[in-house]
Amino acid sequence: MLQYIDDTLFSYKASLKNMFNIKIILKCFELAFGLKVNFLNSRIYGVGVDQTSIFCFATILSCDVMKTPFNYLRLPVGGCFKRNVFWEEVVNRIKNRLGNWKGRFVSVVGRICLIKSVSSFIPLFYLSLFRILSTVMKKIVSLQRNFLWGVGV
């Protein structure tokens, strides 16, 4: 089980017994803490499990079946990180963050601080799991350089 803020990720062997156990665990959570699990917003996804079983498990848990690729904590799961399309969101987020600032109205030191705080940390989450393409890295460095020298992003 993995928890992050209001997300919980269960990882179990695909069996009917485990699905009923997950349902019992979630119901016990509701009783213990007085919080309601919203099964309508919950989704199930199986790795290496046939679709018939997944739909059966979704019926047991009263939730939807998740399709790939999907985002988890803003990371695409099931996408191919060896394609430029996978990295477009990172490049666009950096471009948008730096584009909101008017580089010519900020000193060089201020631009360096913005580059370090904004555009250097956005791809770190992706880089903790995926190896970045050299073409994508060149785009990011180009955006940083253009912002540093006051060229429009």
N, CA, C and O atoms as a GROMACS GRO file, in nm:
protein
  612
    1MET      N    1   0.085  -0.117   0.000
    1MET     CA    2   0.000   0.000   0.000
    1MET      C    3   0.090   0.124   0.000
    1MET      O    4   0.187   0.130   0.075
    2LEU      N    5   0.057   0.221  -0.083
    2LEU     CA    6   0.128   0.347  -0.094
    2LEU      C    7   0.029   0.460  -0.077
    2LEU      O    8  -0.074   0.462  -0.145
    3GLN      N    9   0.057   0.554   0.012
    3GLN     CA   10  -0.034   0.666   0.032
    3GLN      C   11   0.038   0.796   0.006
    3GLN      O   12   0.154   0.814   0.043
    4TYR      N   13  -0.034   0.889  -0.059
    4TYR     CA   14   0.016   1.023  -0.085
    4TYR      C   15  -0.102   1.118  -0.076
    4TYR      O   16  -0.192   1.112  -0.159
    5ILE      N   17  -0.102   1.202   0.022
    5ILE     CA   18  -0.208   1.298   0.052
    5ILE      C   19  -0.344   1.229   0.054
    5ILE      O   20  -0.380   1.165   0.152
    6ASP      N   21  -0.421   1.241  -0.054
    6ASP     CA   22  -0.554   1.178  -0.055
    6ASP      C   23  -0.561   1.062  -0.152
    6ASP      O   24  -0.671   1.018  -0.188
    7ASP      N   25  -0.446   1.012  -0.196
    7ASP     CA   26  -0.442   0.896  -0.286
    7ASP      C   27  -0.388   0.776  -0.210
    7ASP      O   28  -0.295   0.787  -0.130
    8THR      N   29  -0.447   0.661  -0.238
    8THR     CA   30  -0.398   0.536  -0.181
    8THR      C   31  -0.383   0.436  -0.294
    8THR      O   32  -0.474   0.418  -0.376
    9LEU      N   33  -0.269   0.373  -0.299
    9LEU     CA   34  -0.240   0.276  -0.404
    9LEU      C   35  -0.218   0.141  -0.338
    9LEU      O   36  -0.125   0.123  -0.259
   10PHE      N   37  -0.306   0.046  -0.372
   10PHE     CA   38  -0.295  -0.090  -0.320
   10PHE      C   39  -0.228  -0.176  -0.427
   10PHE      O   40  -0.257  -0.162  -0.546
   11SER      N   41  -0.141  -0.263  -0.384
   11SER     CA   42  -0.076  -0.355  -0.477
   11SER      C   43  -0.089  -0.496  -0.420
   11SER      O   44  -0.026  -0.530  -0.321
   12TYR      N   45  -0.172  -0.577  -0.486
   12TYR     CA   46  -0.198  -0.713  -0.439
   12TYR      C   47  -0.199  -0.808  -0.557
   12TYR      O   48  -0.212  -0.768  -0.672
   13LYS      N   49  -0.185  -0.936  -0.525
   13LYS     CA   50  -0.203  -1.039  -0.625
   13LYS      C   51  -0.351  -1.041  -0.664
   13LYS      O   52  -0.439  -1.030  -0.579
   14ALA      N   53  -0.376  -1.055  -0.794
   14ALA     CA   54  -0.514  -1.050  -0.844
   14ALA      C   55  -0.589  -1.177  -0.806
   14ALA      O   56  -0.569  -1.283  -0.865
   15SER      N   57  -0.678  -1.163  -0.707
   15SER     CA   58  -0.764  -1.274  -0.668
   15SER      C   59  -0.892  -1.218  -0.607
   15SER      O   60  -0.893  -1.106  -0.555
   16LEU      N   61  -0.998  -1.296  -0.613
   16LEU     CA   62  -1.124  -1.252  -0.555
   16LEU      C   63  -1.111  -1.229  -0.404
   16LEU      O   64  -1.168  -1.134  -0.350
   17LYS      N   65  -1.037  -1.317  -0.338
   17LYS     CA   66  -1.017  -1.305  -0.193
   17LYS      C   67  -0.953  -1.169  -0.159
   17LYS      O   68  -0.996  -1.102  -0.066
   18ASN      N   69  -0.850  -1.129  -0.235
   18ASN     CA   70  -0.783  -1.002  -0.210
   18ASN      C   71  -0.875  -0.883  -0.237
   18ASN      O   72  -0.869  -0.783  -0.166
   19MET      N   73  -0.959  -0.891  -0.339
   19MET     CA   74  -1.052  -0.782  -0.368
   19MET      C   75  -1.153  -0.764  -0.255
   19MET      O   76  -1.183  -0.652  -0.215
   20PHE      N   77  -1.204  -0.875  -0.203
   20PHE     CA   78  -1.296  -0.866  -0.089
   20PHE      C   79  -1.224  -0.812   0.034
   20PHE      O   80  -1.282  -0.736   0.112
   21ASN      N   81  -1.097  -0.851   0.053
   21ASN     CA   82  -1.018  -0.798   0.165
   21ASN      C   83  -0.996  -0.648   0.153
   21ASN      O   84  -1.003  -0.576   0.252
   22ILE      N   85  -0.968  -0.601   0.031
   22ILE     CA   86  -0.951  -0.457   0.010
   22ILE      C   87  -1.081  -0.384   0.044
   22ILE      O   88  -1.080  -0.279   0.108
   23LYS      N   89  -1.192  -0.439   0.000
   23LYS     CA   90  -1.322  -0.378   0.029
   23LYS      C   91  -1.346  -0.372   0.180
   23LYS      O   92  -1.396  -0.272   0.232
   24ILE      N   93  -1.310  -0.478   0.251
   24ILE     CA   94  -1.326  -0.482   0.397
   24ILE      C   95  -1.235  -0.379   0.463
   24ILE      O   96  -1.275  -0.310   0.556
   25ILE      N   97  -1.111  -0.370   0.415
   25ILE     CA   98  -1.017  -0.272   0.471
   25ILE      C   99  -1.071  -0.130   0.454
   25ILE      O  100  -1.066  -0.050   0.548
   26LEU      N  101  -1.124  -0.099   0.337
   26LEU     CA  102  -1.178   0.035   0.313
   26LEU      C  103  -1.302   0.062   0.397
   26LEU      O  104  -1.321   0.174   0.444
   27LYS      N  105  -1.385  -0.038   0.415
   27LYS     CA  106  -1.503  -0.020   0.501
   27LYS      C  107  -1.462   0.000   0.647
   27LYS      O  108  -1.523   0.081   0.718
   28CYS      N  109  -1.361  -0.073   0.693
   28CYS     CA  110  -1.310  -0.055   0.830
   28CYS      C  111  -1.251   0.085   0.847
   28CYS      O  112  -1.267   0.147   0.952
   29PHE      N  113  -1.184   0.135   0.744
   29PHE     CA  114  -1.132   0.271   0.746
   29PHE      C  115  -1.245   0.371   0.765
   29PHE      O  116  -1.234   0.464   0.845
   30GLU      N  117  -1.354   0.351   0.692
   30GLU     CA  118  -1.470   0.440   0.706
   30GLU      C  119  -1.524   0.439   0.849
   30GLU      O  120  -1.554   0.544   0.905
   31LEU      N  121  -1.536   0.320   0.907
   31LEU     CA  122  -1.590   0.309   1.043
   31LEU      C  123  -1.494   0.367   1.147
   31LEU      O  124  -1.537   0.431   1.243
   32ALA      N  125  -1.365   0.344   1.129
   32ALA     CA  126  -1.266   0.388   1.228
   32ALA      C  127  -1.248   0.539   1.228
   32ALA      O  128  -1.234   0.599   1.335
   33PHE      N  129  -1.246   0.601   1.111
   33PHE     CA  130  -1.213   0.743   1.104
   33PHE      C  131  -1.331   0.833   1.071
   33PHE      O  132  -1.318   0.956   1.072
   34GLY      N  133  -1.444   0.775   1.040
   34GLY     CA  134  -1.561   0.856   1.009
   34GLY      C  135  -1.554   0.923   0.873
   34GLY      O  136  -1.635   1.012   0.844
   35LEU      N  137  -1.461   0.883   0.792
   35LEU     CA  138  -1.448   0.937   0.656
   35LEU      C  139  -1.513   0.841   0.558
   35LEU      O  140  -1.516   0.720   0.582
   36LYS      N  141  -1.563   0.893   0.450
   36LYS     CA  142  -1.631   0.811   0.350
   36LYS      C  143  -1.541   0.792   0.229
   36LYS      O  144  -1.490   0.890   0.173
   37VAL      N  145  -1.520   0.668   0.188
   37VAL     CA  146  -1.445   0.637   0.067
   37VAL      C  147  -1.540   0.653  -0.050
   37VAL      O  148  -1.645   0.589  -0.054
   38ASN      N  149  -1.503   0.738  -0.145
   38ASN     CA  150  -1.586   0.762  -0.261
   38ASN      C  151  -1.547   0.663  -0.371
   38ASN      O  152  -1.452   0.685  -0.446
   39PHE      N  153  -1.622   0.554  -0.379
   39PHE     CA  154  -1.591   0.451  -0.477
   39PHE      C  155  -1.620   0.497  -0.619
   39PHE      O  156  -1.566   0.441  -0.715
   40LEU      N  157  -1.705   0.598  -0.635
   40LEU     CA  158  -1.734   0.649  -0.769
   40LEU      C  159  -1.612   0.721  -0.828
   40LEU      O  160  -1.597   0.727  -0.950
   41ASN      N  161  -1.527   0.776  -0.742
   41ASN     CA  162  -1.404   0.841  -0.789
   41ASN      C  163  -1.284   0.747  -0.783
   41ASN      O  164  -1.173   0.788  -0.816
   42SER      N  165  -1.305   0.624  -0.742
   42SER     CA  166  -1.196   0.528  -0.731
   42SER      C  167  -1.184   0.451  -0.863
   42SER      O  168  -1.282   0.433  -0.936
   43ARG      N  169  -1.062   0.406  -0.891
   43ARG     CA  170  -1.038   0.331  -1.014
   43ARG      C  171  -0.946   0.214  -0.984
   43ARG      O  172  -0.868   0.217  -0.890
   44ILE      N  173  -0.957   0.111  -1.067
   44ILE     CA  174  -0.875  -0.009  -1.052
   44ILE      C  175  -0.798  -0.031  -1.181
   44ILE      O  176  -0.848  -0.007  -1.291
   45TYR      N  177  -0.675  -0.077  -1.166
   45TYR     CA  178  -0.589  -0.105  -1.280
   45TYR      C  179  -0.511  -0.232  -1.249
   45TYR      O  180  -0.464  -0.249  -1.137
   46GLY      N  181  -0.497  -0.318  -1.345
   46GLY     CA  182  -0.425  -0.442  -1.324
   46GLY      C  183  -0.307  -0.455  -1.419
   46GLY      O  184  -0.318  -0.424  -1.537
   47VAL      N  185  -0.196  -0.499  -1.367
   47VAL     CA  186  -0.076  -0.525  -1.448
   47VAL      C  187  -0.066  -0.675  -1.468
   47VAL      O  188  -0.052  -0.750  -1.371
   48GLY      N  189  -0.072  -0.719  -1.592
   48GLY     CA  190  -0.063  -0.861  -1.621
   48GLY      C  191  -0.188  -0.939  -1.582
   48GLY      O  192  -0.181  -1.060  -1.559
   49VAL      N  193  -0.301  -0.871  -1.576
   49VAL     CA  194  -0.427  -0.934  -1.537
   49VAL      C  195  -0.523  -0.920  -1.655
   49VAL      O  196  -0.529  -0.814  -1.717
   50ASP      N  197  -0.598  -1.026  -1.685
   50ASP     CA  198  -0.690  -1.019  -1.798
   50ASP      C  199  -0.804  -0.922  -1.769
   50ASP      O  200  -0.841  -0.901  -1.654
   51GLN      N  201  -0.859  -0.866  -1.875
   51GLN     CA  202  -0.963  -0.764  -1.863
   51GLN      C  203  -1.090  -0.815  -1.794
   51GLN      O  204  -1.156  -0.740  -1.723
   52THR      N  205  -1.123  -0.942  -1.815
   52THR     CA  206  -1.242  -0.998  -1.752
   52THR      C  207  -1.231  -0.992  -1.600
   52THR      O  208  -1.326  -0.955  -1.530
   53SER      N  209  -1.114  -1.030  -1.548
   53SER     CA  210  -1.091  -1.024  -1.403
   53SER      C  211  -1.096  -0.881  -1.353
   53SER      O  212  -1.154  -0.854  -1.248
   54ILE      N  213  -1.037  -0.789  -1.429
   54ILE     CA  214  -1.037  -0.648  -1.387
   54ILE      C  215  -1.180  -0.596  -1.377
   54ILE      O  216  -1.213  -0.528  -1.280
   55PHE      N  217  -1.264  -0.626  -1.476
   55PHE     CA  218  -1.404  -0.580  -1.471
   55PHE      C  219  -1.479  -0.646  -1.356
   55PHE      O  220  -1.566  -0.583  -1.295
   56CYS      N  221  -1.448  -0.770  -1.326
   56CYS     CA  222  -1.509  -0.839  -1.212
   56CYS      C  223  -1.468  -0.770  -1.081
   56CYS      O  224  -1.551  -0.748  -0.993
   57PHE      N  225  -1.339  -0.738  -1.069
   57PHE     CA  226  -1.289  -0.671  -0.948
   57PHE      C  227  -1.350  -0.532  -0.934
   57PHE      O  228  -1.382  -0.488  -0.824
   58ALA      N  229  -1.365  -0.462  -1.047
   58ALA     CA  230  -1.426  -0.329  -1.044
   58ALA      C  231  -1.570  -0.336  -0.996
   58ALA      O  232  -1.617  -0.246  -0.926
   59THR      N  233  -1.640  -0.441  -1.033
   59THR     CA  234  -1.778  -0.459  -0.987
   59THR      C  235  -1.781  -0.484  -0.837
   59THR      O  236  -1.866  -0.430  -0.767
   60ILE      N  237  -1.687  -0.565  -0.788
   60ILE     CA  238  -1.681  -0.593  -0.644
   60ILE      C  239  -1.655  -0.464  -0.566
   60ILE      O  240  -1.717  -0.440  -0.462
   61LEU      N  241  -1.562  -0.383  -0.615
   61LEU     CA  242  -1.524  -0.260  -0.544
   61LEU      C  243  -1.614  -0.141  -0.578
   61LEU      O  244  -1.598  -0.034  -0.520
   62SER      N  245  -1.706  -0.159  -0.672
   62SER     CA  246  -1.796  -0.051  -0.715
   62SER      C  247  -1.718   0.070  -0.767
   62SER      O  248  -1.747   0.184  -0.730
   63CYS      N  249  -1.620   0.044  -0.852
   63CYS     CA  250  -1.537   0.152  -0.906
   63CYS      C  251  -1.519   0.133  -1.057
   63CYS      O  252  -1.565   0.035  -1.115
   64ASP      N  253  -1.451   0.228  -1.119
   64ASP     CA  254  -1.424   0.224  -1.263
   64ASP      C  255  -1.293   0.153  -1.292
   64ASP      O  256  -1.210   0.134  -1.204
   65VAL      N  257  -1.277   0.114  -1.418
   65VAL     CA  258  -1.152   0.054  -1.464
   65VAL      C  259  -1.068   0.165  -1.526
   65VAL      O  260  -1.118   0.245  -1.606
   66MET      N  261  -0.942   0.170  -1.490
   66MET     CA  262  -0.852   0.273  -1.538
   66MET      C  263  -0.789   0.229  -1.670
   66MET      O  264  -0.753   0.113  -1.687
   67LYS      N  265  -0.777   0.322  -1.762
   67LYS     CA  266  -0.716   0.296  -1.892
   67LYS      C  267  -0.576   0.357  -1.895
   67LYS      O  268  -0.550   0.457  -1.828
   68THR      N  269  -0.486   0.297  -1.973
   68THR     CA  270  -0.351   0.352  -1.987
   68THR      C  271  -0.344   0.433  -2.115
   68THR      O  272  -0.418   0.403  -2.209
   69PRO      N  273  -0.259   0.532  -2.124
   69PRO     CA  274  -0.180   0.588  -2.015
   69PRO      C  275  -0.267   0.675  -1.923
   69PRO      O  276  -0.367   0.732  -1.966
   70PHE      N  277  -0.226   0.685  -1.798
   70PHE     CA  278  -0.295   0.769  -1.702
   70PHE      C  279  -0.189   0.845  -1.622
   70PHE      O  280  -0.071   0.810  -1.622
   71ASN      N  281  -0.233   0.950  -1.555
   71ASN     CA  282  -0.142   1.031  -1.475
   71ASN      C  283  -0.158   0.996  -1.328
   71ASN      O  284  -0.269   0.983  -1.278
   72TYR      N  285  -0.046   0.980  -1.260
   72TYR     CA  286  -0.045   0.962  -1.116
   72TYR      C  287   0.058   1.058  -1.060
   72TYR      O  288   0.177   1.047  -1.090
   73LEU      N  289   0.014   1.152  -0.978
   73LEU     CA  290   0.099   1.257  -0.924
   73LEU      C  291   0.166   1.334  -1.037
   73LEU      O  292   0.285   1.365  -1.030
   74ARG      N  293   0.090   1.364  -1.142
   74ARG     CA  294   0.133   1.437  -1.261
   74ARG      C  295   0.236   1.364  -1.345
   74ARG      O  296   0.296   1.422  -1.435
   75LEU      N  297   0.258   1.236  -1.315
   75LEU     CA  298   0.348   1.154  -1.396
   75LEU      C  299   0.266   1.062  -1.485
   75LEU      O  300   0.176   0.994  -1.436
   76PRO      N  301   0.296   1.057  -1.613
   76PRO     CA  302   0.223   0.963  -1.699
   76PRO      C  303   0.269   0.820  -1.674
   76PRO      O  304   0.388   0.790  -1.681
   77VAL      N  305   0.176   0.733  -1.646
   77VAL     CA  306   0.205   0.592  -1.623
   77VAL      C  307   0.155   0.516  -1.745
   77VAL      O  308   0.040   0.531  -1.786
   78GLY      N  309   0.241   0.436  -1.803
   78GLY     CA  310   0.204   0.359  -1.920
   78GLY      C  311   0.244   0.425  -2.050
   78GLY      O  312   0.220   0.369  -2.157
   79GLY      N  313   0.304   0.543  -2.044
   79GLY     CA  314   0.351   0.610  -2.164
   79GLY      C  315   0.495   0.571  -2.193
   79GLY      O  316   0.562   0.511  -2.109
   80CYS      N  317   0.542   0.604  -2.311
   80CYS     CA  318   0.679   0.571  -2.350
   80CYS      C  319   0.768   0.693  -2.330
   80CYS      O  320   0.755   0.792  -2.403
   81PHE      N  321   0.858   0.686  -2.232
   81PHE     CA  322   0.942   0.800  -2.201
   81PHE      C  323   1.051   0.823  -2.306
   81PHE      O  324   1.125   0.922  -2.298
   82LYS      N  325   1.060   0.735  -2.404
   82LYS     CA  326   1.160   0.751  -2.509
   82LYS      C  327   1.106   0.831  -2.627
   82LYS      O  328   1.171   0.839  -2.732
   83ARG      N  329   0.990   0.890  -2.611
   83ARG     CA  330   0.930   0.974  -2.716
   83ARG      C  331   0.921   1.117  -2.667
   83ARG      O  332   0.901   1.143  -2.548
   84ASN      N  333   0.936   1.211  -2.760
   84ASN     CA  334   0.929   1.353  -2.724
   84ASN      C  335   0.792   1.392  -2.670
   84ASN      O  336   0.783   1.482  -2.587
   85VAL      N  337   0.687   1.326  -2.715
   85VAL     CA  338   0.551   1.358  -2.670
   85VAL      C  339   0.538   1.338  -2.518
   85VAL      O  340   0.468   1.414  -2.452
   86PHE      N  341   0.606   1.239  -2.465
   86PHE     CA  342   0.603   1.210  -2.323
   86PHE      C  343   0.654   1.330  -2.242
   86PHE      O  344   0.604   1.357  -2.132
   87TRP      N  345   0.753   1.402  -2.295
   87TRP     CA  346   0.818   1.510  -2.224
   87TRP      C  347   0.759   1.647  -2.254
   87TRP      O  348   0.802   1.747  -2.197
   88GLU      N  349   0.659   1.654  -2.343
   88GLU     CA  350   0.601   1.784  -2.380
   88GLU      C  351   0.544   1.858  -2.260
   88GLU      O  352   0.556   1.981  -2.251
   89GLU      N  353   0.481   1.786  -2.168
   89GLU     CA  354   0.423   1.853  -2.051
   89GLU      C  355   0.530   1.922  -1.967
   89GLU      O  356   0.510   2.033  -1.918
   90VAL      N  357   0.644   1.856  -1.950
   90VAL     CA  358   0.753   1.916  -1.872
   90VAL      C  359   0.803   2.042  -1.941
   90VAL      O  360   0.819   2.145  -1.876
   91VAL      N  361   0.828   2.034  -2.071
   91VAL     CA  362   0.879   2.150  -2.145
   91VAL      C  363   0.777   2.263  -2.142
   91VAL      O  364   0.813   2.379  -2.123
   92ASN      N  365   0.649   2.231  -2.161
   92ASN     CA  366   0.544   2.334  -2.159
   92ASN      C  367   0.530   2.398  -2.022
   92ASN      O  368   0.507   2.519  -2.012
   93ARG      N  369   0.543   2.320  -1.916
   93ARG     CA  370   0.534   2.376  -1.780
   93ARG      C  371   0.648   2.473  -1.754
   93ARG      O  372   0.628   2.579  -1.695
   94ILE      N  373   0.769   2.436  -1.800
   94ILE     CA  374   0.884   2.527  -1.782
   94ILE      C  375   0.862   2.654  -1.864
   94ILE      O  376   0.887   2.764  -1.816
   95LYS      N  377   0.817   2.636  -1.988
   95LYS     CA  378   0.793   2.751  -2.076
   95LYS      C  379   0.688   2.843  -2.015
   95LYS      O  380   0.704   2.965  -2.016
   96ASN      N  381   0.581   2.786  -1.961
   96ASN     CA  382   0.475   2.868  -1.901
   96ASN      C  383   0.523   2.939  -1.775
   96ASN      O  384   0.491   3.056  -1.753
   97ARG      N  385   0.598   2.869  -1.692
   97ARG     CA  386   0.645   2.930  -1.567
   97ARG      C  387   0.741   3.045  -1.596
   97ARG      O  388   0.731   3.151  -1.534
   98LEU      N  389   0.832   3.025  -1.689
   98LEU     CA  390   0.928   3.132  -1.721
   98LEU      C  391   0.862   3.240  -1.805
   98LEU      O  392   0.901   3.356  -1.796
   99GLY      N  393   0.765   3.203  -1.885
   99GLY     CA  394   0.697   3.301  -1.969
   99GLY      C  395   0.611   3.396  -1.890
   99GLY      O  396   0.584   3.508  -1.936
  100ASN      N  397   0.565   3.355  -1.772
  100ASN     CA  398   0.484   3.444  -1.688
  100ASN      C  399   0.566   3.560  -1.634
  100ASN      O  400   0.511   3.666  -1.602
  101TRP      N  401   0.696   3.541  -1.624
  101TRP     CA  402   0.783   3.647  -1.576
  101TRP      C  403   0.836   3.724  -1.696
  101TRP      O  404   0.868   3.664  -1.799
  102LYS      N  405   0.843   3.850  -1.684
  102LYS     CA  406   0.903   3.932  -1.790
  102LYS      C  407   1.052   3.943  -1.758
  102LYS      O  408   1.093   4.023  -1.674
  103GLY      N  409   1.131   3.862  -1.828
  103GLY     CA  410   1.274   3.853  -1.799
  103GLY      C  411   1.346   3.985  -1.808
  103GLY      O  412   1.445   4.006  -1.737
  104ARG      N  413   1.300   4.075  -1.896
  104ARG     CA  414   1.372   4.202  -1.911
  104ARG      C  415   1.349   4.297  -1.794
  104ARG      O  416   1.423   4.394  -1.778
  105PHE      N  417   1.247   4.270  -1.710
  105PHE     CA  418   1.220   4.355  -1.594
  105PHE      C  419   1.283   4.302  -1.466
  105PHE      O  420   1.268   4.362  -1.360
  106VAL      N  421   1.353   4.190  -1.476
  106VAL     CA  422   1.416   4.128  -1.360
  106VAL      C  423   1.567   4.131  -1.382
  106VAL      O  424   1.615   4.111  -1.494
  107SER      N  425   1.642   4.156  -1.274
  107SER     CA  426   1.787   4.159  -1.288
  107SER      C  427   1.841   4.021  -1.325
  107SER      O  428   1.770   3.921  -1.316
  108VAL      N  429   1.966   4.016  -1.367
  108VAL     CA  430   2.029   3.889  -1.405
  108VAL      C  431   2.031   3.793  -1.287
  108VAL      O  432   2.005   3.674  -1.303
  109VAL      N  433   2.062   3.845  -1.168
  109VAL     CA  434   2.063   3.761  -1.049
  109VAL      C  435   1.922   3.707  -1.022
  109VAL      O  436   1.906   3.590  -0.986
  110GLY      N  437   1.821   3.790  -1.039
  110GLY     CA  438   1.684   3.746  -1.021
  110GLY      C  439   1.645   3.639  -1.122
  110GLY      O  440   1.574   3.544  -1.088
  111ARG      N  441   1.691   3.656  -1.246
  111ARG     CA  442   1.661   3.555  -1.348
  111ARG      C  443   1.728   3.422  -1.315
  111ARG      O  444   1.669   3.316  -1.335
  112ILE      N  445   1.851   3.427  -1.265
  112ILE     CA  446   1.921   3.304  -1.226
  112ILE      C  447   1.845   3.234  -1.114
  112ILE      O  448   1.827   3.112  -1.117
  113CYS      N  449   1.799   3.312  -1.015
  113CYS     CA  450   1.721   3.252  -0.905
  113CYS      C  451   1.592   3.189  -0.958
  113CYS      O  452   1.555   3.080  -0.914
  114LEU      N  453   1.525   3.256  -1.050
  114LEU     CA  454   1.403   3.201  -1.107
  114LEU      C  455   1.430   3.073  -1.186
  114LEU      O  456   1.354   2.976  -1.178
  115ILE      N  457   1.538   3.073  -1.261
  115ILE     CA  458   1.573   2.953  -1.338
  115ILE      C  459   1.599   2.837  -1.243
  115ILE      O  460   1.552   2.726  -1.266
  116LYS      N  461   1.674   2.863  -1.138
  116LYS     CA  462   1.705   2.756  -1.042
  116LYS      C  463   1.581   2.708  -0.969
  116LYS      O  464   1.563   2.588  -0.949
  117SER      N  465   1.496   2.801  -0.928
  117SER     CA  466   1.381   2.761  -0.846
  117SER      C  467   1.265   2.707  -0.928
  117SER      O  468   1.190   2.622  -0.880
  118VAL      N  469   1.249   2.754  -1.050
  118VAL     CA  470   1.134   2.714  -1.130
  118VAL      C  471   1.168   2.602  -1.227
  118VAL      O  472   1.114   2.492  -1.217
  119SER      N  473   1.256   2.630  -1.318
  119SER     CA  474   1.275   2.536  -1.428
  119SER      C  475   1.369   2.421  -1.397
  119SER      O  476   1.368   2.320  -1.468
  120SER      N  477   1.450   2.432  -1.293
  120SER     CA  478   1.539   2.322  -1.261
  120SER      C  479   1.468   2.214  -1.180
  120SER      O  480   1.505   2.096  -1.188
  121PHE      N  481   1.366   2.252  -1.102
  121PHE     CA  482   1.301   2.155  -1.015
  121PHE      C  483   1.179   2.089  -1.078
  121PHE      O  484   1.134   1.984  -1.031
  122ILE      N  485   1.124   2.148  -1.183
  122ILE     CA  486   1.006   2.086  -1.248
  122ILE      C  487   1.040   1.949  -1.303
  122ILE      O  488   0.965   1.854  -1.277
  123PRO      N  489   1.150   1.932  -1.378
  123PRO     CA  490   1.176   1.799  -1.434
  123PRO      C  491   1.233   1.698  -1.334
  123PRO      O  492   1.244   1.580  -1.367
  124LEU      N  493   1.268   1.740  -1.213
  124LEU     CA  494   1.331   1.648  -1.118
  124LEU      C  495   1.243   1.529  -1.085
  124LEU      O  496   1.293   1.417  -1.072
  125PHE      N  497   1.113   1.552  -1.070
  125PHE     CA  498   1.022   1.443  -1.037
  125PHE      C  499   1.022   1.339  -1.149
  125PHE      O  500   1.025   1.219  -1.123
  126TYR      N  501   1.018   1.386  -1.273
  126TYR     CA  502   1.025   1.295  -1.387
  126TYR      C  503   1.159   1.223  -1.390
  126TYR      O  504   1.166   1.102  -1.414
  127LEU      N  505   1.265   1.298  -1.366
  127LEU     CA  506   1.399   1.241  -1.375
  127LEU      C  507   1.428   1.141  -1.264
  127LEU      O  508   1.522   1.062  -1.275
  128SER      N  509   1.348   1.142  -1.159
  128SER     CA  510   1.366   1.041  -1.054
  128SER      C  511   1.320   0.904  -1.101
  128SER      O  512   1.356   0.802  -1.041
  129LEU      N  513   1.241   0.900  -1.209
  129LEU     CA  514   1.190   0.773  -1.260
  129LEU      C  515   1.231   0.741  -1.403
  129LEU      O  516   1.244   0.625  -1.440
  130PHE      N  517   1.252   0.845  -1.484
  130PHE     CA  518   1.278   0.824  -1.626
  130PHE      C  519   1.407   0.892  -1.668
  130PHE      O  520   1.448   0.992  -1.610
  131ARG      N  521   1.470   0.836  -1.770
  131ARG     CA  522   1.589   0.898  -1.828
  131ARG      C  523   1.545   0.995  -1.937
  131ARG      O  524   1.470   0.959  -2.027
  132ILE      N  525   1.593   1.118  -1.927
  132ILE     CA  526   1.549   1.222  -2.019
  132ILE      C  527   1.621   1.207  -2.153
  132ILE      O  528   1.736   1.164  -2.160
  133LEU      N  529   1.550   1.244  -2.259
  133LEU     CA  530   1.609   1.242  -2.392
  133LEU      C  531   1.700   1.364  -2.409
  133LEU      O  532   1.674   1.470  -2.353
  134SER      N  533   1.806   1.347  -2.486
  134SER     CA  534   1.899   1.458  -2.506
  134SER      C  535   1.832   1.575  -2.579
  134SER      O  536   1.865   1.690  -2.552
  135THR      N  537   1.740   1.546  -2.671
  135THR     CA  538   1.671   1.655  -2.741
  135THR      C  539   1.584   1.736  -2.646
  135THR      O  540   1.573   1.858  -2.659
  136VAL      N  541   1.522   1.669  -2.551
  136VAL     CA  542   1.437   1.738  -2.452
  136VAL      C  543   1.525   1.821  -2.360
  136VAL      O  544   1.490   1.934  -2.325
  137MET      N  545   1.638   1.766  -2.320
  137MET     CA  546   1.730   1.840  -2.233
  137MET      C  547   1.779   1.966  -2.304
  137MET      O  548   1.793   2.071  -2.241
  138LYS      N  549   1.806   1.955  -2.433
  138LYS     CA  550   1.851   2.072  -2.510
  138LYS      C  551   1.742   2.179  -2.514
  138LYS      O  552   1.772   2.298  -2.506
  139LYS      N  553   1.616   2.138  -2.527
  139LYS     CA  554   1.505   2.234  -2.526
  139LYS      C  555   1.497   2.308  -2.393
  139LYS      O  556   1.479   2.429  -2.388
  140ILE      N  557   1.511   2.232  -2.283
  140ILE     CA  558   1.503   2.292  -2.149
  140ILE      C  559   1.617   2.389  -2.128
  140ILE      O  560   1.596   2.500  -2.078
  141VAL      N  561   1.738   2.349  -2.166
  141VAL     CA  562   1.855   2.438  -2.151
  141VAL      C  563   1.838   2.561  -2.238
  141VAL      O  564   1.875   2.671  -2.198
  142SER      N  565   1.782   2.544  -2.357
  142SER     CA  566   1.758   2.658  -2.446
  142SER      C  567   1.658   2.756  -2.383
  142SER      O  568   1.678   2.877  -2.389
  143LEU      N  569   1.550   2.703  -2.323
  143LEU     CA  570   1.454   2.790  -2.255
  143LEU      C  571   1.520   2.866  -2.141
  143LEU      O  572   1.494   2.985  -2.122
  144GLN      N  573   1.604   2.797  -2.064
  144GLN     CA  574   1.673   2.861  -1.953
  144GLN      C  575   1.768   2.971  -2.002
  144GLN      O  576   1.771   3.080  -1.945
  145ARG      N  577   1.843   2.943  -2.106
  145ARG     CA  578   1.937   3.042  -2.161
  145ARG      C  579   1.864   3.163  -2.216
  145ARG      O  580   1.903   3.278  -2.192
  146ASN      N  581   1.756   3.138  -2.292
  146ASN     CA  582   1.680   3.249  -2.348
  146ASN      C  583   1.622   3.338  -2.239
  146ASN      O  584   1.622   3.460  -2.251
  147PHE      N  585   1.573   3.276  -2.133
  147PHE     CA  586   1.519   3.355  -2.021
  147PHE      C  587   1.630   3.433  -1.953
  147PHE      O  588   1.612   3.550  -1.918
  148LEU      N  589   1.745   3.370  -1.934
  148LEU     CA  590   1.857   3.436  -1.867
  148LEU      C  591   1.902   3.560  -1.944
  148LEU      O  592   1.932   3.663  -1.883
  149TRP      N  593   1.907   3.552  -2.075
  149TRP     CA  594   1.957   3.665  -2.155
  149TRP      C  595   1.846   3.757  -2.202
  149TRP      O  596   1.869   3.846  -2.284
  150GLY      N  597   1.724   3.736  -2.150
  150GLY     CA  598   1.615   3.830  -2.177
  150GLY      C  599   1.547   3.810  -2.311
  150GLY      O  600   1.471   3.896  -2.355
  151VAL      N  601   1.573   3.697  -2.376
  151VAL     CA  602   1.506   3.667  -2.502
  151VAL      C  603   1.370   3.607  -2.466
  151VAL      O  604   1.359   3.534  -2.368
  152GLY      N  605   1.267   3.638  -2.544
  152GLY     CA  606   1.133   3.587  -2.515
  152GLY      C  607   1.129   3.436  -2.510
  152GLY      O  608   1.189   3.368  -2.594
  153VAL      N  609   1.058   3.383  -2.409
  153VAL     CA  610   1.048   3.238  -2.394
  153VAL      C  611   0.934   3.186  -2.476
  153VAL      O  612   0.908   3.065  -2.476
   0.00000   0.00000   0.00000
